[in-house]
Amino acid sequence: MRFHLKVIPNASRSEIITEKNGNLKVKVQAPPEDGRANKAVIQLLAQHFKIPKNHIKIIAGEKSHQKIIEVFDLPNENTLNK
């Protein structure tokens, strides 16, 4: 399953927000340096979906706020609504 994300680094707290258009906004405390924000996004999504980090991959947007994430073996689509 693929998701479009808007990532906001250097946030005051890490959280996932579902926008009205169905896309996700992910705020992370990590700075956008040396891939730290990307790693934080993957870790936060893994915790949210309760899957291993290696089941999440950034498909596009490694150096952009807009990213496409692919999630493998998502247990239940209802976890998006939590």
C-alpha positions in Angstrom: 0.0 0.0 0.0 1.3 3.5 -0.8 0.7 6.7 1.0 1.4 10.3 0.1 2.9 12.2 3.1 3.8 15.7 3.9 6.6 15.7 6.4 7.3 18.5 8.8 10.8 18.2 10.4 11.9 20.1 13.5 8.4 19.9 15.0 7.7 20.4 18.7 6.4 16.8 18.9 6.2 13.8 16.6 2.7 12.9 15.4 0.7 11.6 12.5 -2.3 13.7 11.2 -4.8 12.5 8.7 -5.8 15.4 6.4 -9.3 15.8 4.9 -8.0 14.8 1.4 -6.9 11.4 2.8 -3.2 12.2 2.8 -1.1 12.0 5.9 0.9 14.8 7.5 3.8 13.5 9.6 5.5 15.8 12.1 8.8 14.7 13.5 11.2 16.3 16.0 14.3 15.3 14.0 16.0 17.8 11.8 16.2 17.3 8.0 19.9 16.6 8.1 21.8 13.3 7.2 18.5 11.5 6.7 17.5 11.9 10.4 14.0 13.1 9.6 13.4 10.3 7.1 14.5 7.7 9.7 12.2 9.3 12.3 9.2 9.2 9.8 9.8 5.5 9.2 10.1 4.8 12.9 6.9 6.7 13.7 5.0 5.0 11.0 6.3 1.6 12.1 5.1 2.3 15.6 1.7 3.5 14.4 1.0 0.6 12.1 2.7 -1.9 14.5 5.0 -3.3 11.9 8.8 -3.6 11.6 10.6 -0.6 10.2 11.9 -2.7 7.3 8.3 -3.0 6.0 8.3 0.7 5.2 10.2 2.3 2.3 10.4 5.8 0.9 9.6 5.4 -2.8 9.9 9.1 -3.7 10.8 12.4 -2.1 13.9 11.5 0.0 14.9 15.2 0.0 11.5 16.7 -0.1 8.7 17.5 2.3 6.3 15.6 0.0 7.0 11.8 0.1 5.5 8.6 -1.2 5.8 5.8 1.3 5.2 2.1 0.5 4.1 -0.1 3.4 4.4 -3.9 3.1 2.3 -6.3 5.1 0.0 -3.8 6.6 -2.0 -5.8 9.1 -5.4 -3.9 8.9 -6.4 -0.9 6.9 -8.5 0.3 9.8 -5.3 1.3 11.6 -5.2 4.4 9.4 -8.2 5.8 11.3 -6.8 5.6 14.7 
